[in-house]
Amino acid sequence: MPRTLAAPVRKAIEKGLLDVPPHLALFYDLDFLRKRIDTLREAFPPETLHALAIKACPVTELLRRTS
């Protein structure tokens, strides 16, 4: 397991969040995602319209933070 992912997964297991079937979890590094989007925006003129396609994303917080 990559070091950057180990701590969040371990914390989820300790809290019992992965004990309930179907044992499915989504982990997003929101800081990394924000930095990546900011880097892309800085590479273009300020008036450039950027659109982000996230298909069937059940995480509304992710959508809110990327707008």
PyMOL commands that set and color helices and strands:
alter all, ss='L'
color gray80, all
select helices_A, chain A and resi 3-14+30-42+60-65
alter helices_A, ss='H'
color red, helices_A
deselect
rebuild
show_as cartoon
